[in-house]
Amino acid sequence: MLATGGTIVAALNLLKDRGVGNKQIRVISAVAAPPALQKLSEQFPGLHVYTGIIDPTVNDKGFIIPGLGDAGDRSYGT
């Protein structure tokens, strides 16, 4: 999931610090929201992003709306 983009940006910065170029990277996500996609396009020009669906927004907690809800809780039954 790409909601606000914070986690993927941190991961991509690690790759960038190791000399990997934006055009060498492919990001694949089941669900994405505009804030994350905007952040990626601004900070990583030429990056390829593939997503199953783009949901309209995120809520005040940074969850994708309508999205999957709290995917971690759903995955682990917490």
Summary of the structure (lengths in Angstrom):
residues: 78
radius of gyration: 13.1
end to end distance: 18.8
largest distance: 38.9
contacts: 207
relative contact order: 0.23
helix: 40%
strand: 24%
